[in-house]
Amino acid sequence: MLYVGYILSIVGLVGYIWVVVDAFKKSAAQGILTFCVPCYIWYFLFAVSDNPQKMIQVGLLVAGMIGGGIQGYTQPNAFQH
């Protein structure tokens, strides 16, 4: 199950890079905000972006979030002893 989390996290990373590159193509300010402000990527996708493949990007980002959740759930906590 942990490998599924790794794969989904990599898919999410690809989606994140794709959205950041689209934001930088729109303008430098949009790219910087998308890269640096944590929730701005969702605002950019739903309000600013006019990419016809927007829902694919959303799916990739959601897959990455699910993958991170799987990793957090299946890996033992390093701070518990």
N, C-alpha and C positions, 0 to 999 in steps of 0.2 A: 504494500500500500504506500510505503514511503517513496518508492520510485515513481508512482503516479503523481505524487505531490511534486517531486522534482521536475517531471516532464511538464506538468501544468504551470509551474513557476517559470520555466524557460519559455513556454508559450506566452505567458503574461509579459515577460521581459521583451519578447519580440514585439508584442502589441504596443507596449509602452514606448519603445524606440520608434516604432512606426508613427505613433501619434505625435511624439516630440519632433520628429523630422517634418511632418505635415505642418505643425505649428510654426516651426522656423521658416518654412516655405511661405507661410502667410505673412509673417513679419518677425523681426528679431524680438520685439517685446512679447509677442504671443509665445514664442519659443522659450524665452527665459522664464516667463510666468508658468508655462506648462512644466518646465523642467524643475523649477525651484519650489513652487507653491503646491502643497500636497493634493488639495482637492480641485485645483484649477483645471486639471486634465479633464474632469467630468464636465465642467462648465464649457471648456473649449469644444469638447465633442458634441454636446447637445445644443449649444447656443451659437457658436462661432463657426465651426467647421462646416464646409459645404462638400466634403468628400462623399461621393456616392457609396463608398465602402465603409461608412461610419459604423454600421451595426456589426460588421465583422471585427472592427477595432474594439468595440465595446465587448463583444464576446471574448476576444483574446484577453482583455484586461480582467474580465470577470473570471475567466479560467485561471489566470494568475492568482487572483485573490483566493479562489477555492484551493488551488495548489498550496498556497501559503498556509491556509487553514489546516489542510491535511498534514502538512509537515509539522505544524505546531501541535497538532493533536497526537501524532504517532511517535514523535521523538520524545525521549525522556527529558525531563527538565534537568539541566545541568546544575541548578542551584539547590536541588533537593538532595539531602544526604541522610 
